[in-house]
Amino acid sequence: MSETEKLILAIRVRGQVRVRPQIEDTLDKLLLGRLHQARLFTLSSSLSGMIAKSKDYITWGEPTEEVVEKLLRKRGRLPANGRLTDAYVKKNSSHSSIKALAKAIVSGTGKVSDVEGLKPVFRLTPPSKGYKGKKRSLPVGMGGITGDRGEGINELAVSMM
């Protein structure tokens, strides 16, 4: 995976009340329409513009292979809200297991859409012990919870599973 096209995990951390229609439309296009929904993206130039536009409502960063595997195993959902299993991944994709799928996603050779029927959105819970920031609307660097977290997204994602 090249430097310009890196994998990011984006999580919506602010709700739906008093959101400008243009930003709500952007969040809907990202499939982050509700609070605590997460998605894995391969960052491209058009996607980075959408993320920049909705930066006050989401947080994002670069997930590790272990976090991606845990996200798929615990929060990966199939039609009729079924759980993702190794047998389903083997039967409905070219990957042998969830671990192999996670490795392919992080390396850039695979996508969530490789598994037929797997929903692209992961529904998370509020983080255990709450958010570490003081203000919900401020960026991470200023003591808030929105914006680019880098490697810190892994800690947040694990606390939300």
Secondary structure as GFF3:
##gff-version 3
##sequence-region A 1 161
A	DSSP	beta_strand	7	12	.	.	.	ID=ss1
A	DSSP	alpha_helix	21	29	.	.	.	ID=ss2
A	DSSP	beta_strand	37	42	.	.	.	ID=ss3
A	DSSP	alpha_helix	45	53	.	.	.	ID=ss4
A	DSSP	beta_strand	58	61	.	.	.	ID=ss5
A	DSSP	alpha_helix	65	75	.	.	.	ID=ss6
A	DSSP	three_ten_helix	79	81	.	.	.	ID=ss7
A	DSSP	alpha_helix	86	92	.	.	.	ID=ss8
A	DSSP	alpha_helix	98	107	.	.	.	ID=ss9
A	DSSP	three_ten_helix	112	114	.	.	.	ID=ss10
A	DSSP	beta_strand	122	123	.	.	.	ID=ss11
A	DSSP	beta_strand	135	139	.	.	.	ID=ss12
A	DSSP	three_ten_helix	140	142	.	.	.	ID=ss13
A	DSSP	beta_strand	144	150	.	.	.	ID=ss14
A	DSSP	alpha_helix	153	159	.	.	.	ID=ss15
###
